[in-house]
Amino acid sequence: MDKLDRFLDRAELLVERLEQVFIKTDSVERDWSAAHAFRWQQRNGRGKLRALHHLHRITLEDLCGIDAQKTLVEQNTRQFVLGRPANNVLLTGSRGTGKSSLVKALLNEYAAQGLRVIEVGKDGLADIPDIVELVESRPERFILYCDDLSFNNDEPGYPALKAVLDGSLTALSDNLLIYATSNRRHLMPEYMAENLATRHIGDEVHPAESVEEKISLSERFGLWVSFYPFTQDEYLTITGHWLKHFGLSGQLDEPTRLAALQWSLQRGSRSGRVAWQFARDWAGRK
């Protein structure tokens, strides 16, 4: 039995070494021109880039009702693509208002100029130094994209991201930025008890340590961009745009207008996503 155990231990060690060799080779020799977007995936406890070929073809012109947000983020991205100083970006606010779509549209707009996007989930944040090592010698400009990012207390991705943004002895390479979207402005849940722990000393307000800790992550993003719920008129304008996109008239007659409003009431939201879903359904029916 002892001999069998030793044999199995040596076999397992050999397999691990082979995995290291093959995974490393696959990552380093990747054909970067084969795709404009990649996803960082964890397999067998190790990270690996996977090329994404079927991308959403949304454009900046398709994003209605968020002109101010588009201007800010596009300007920052243009600076980055041109090799000028630019900031990491945190996009926060209401669901379905175009945060993720804006990142996709920017990739479509600037891919020909060398922009690439690497999507990373929370479980891959600790691997950011490995990603930096893979791309730091590349001529392309990389956005590390974290979608719908939020943390609960004690999640390992939180300190990893915090250190990478501003705190680690090693910095991000000049050809890489982090763009994150979240429904939470400070990326973590906030509780009433934390606000009650705030102290008032004379005219000064001293937030509780737990509040300071949560703010300390979001403030490490150089650019904050907030997205807000759409008004009824804005929702209908977006609906008209998508109806035209699907081959119908962009002018809403009364039956179409009422149907679009009823659709939004059923969803409990007047968002760009809801408008797109309605237009897709309505065009299919017609």
Order of alpha helices (4+ residues) and beta strands (2+ residues): alpha-beta-beta-alpha-beta-alpha-beta-alpha-beta-alpha-beta-alpha-beta-beta-alpha-beta-alpha-alpha-alpha
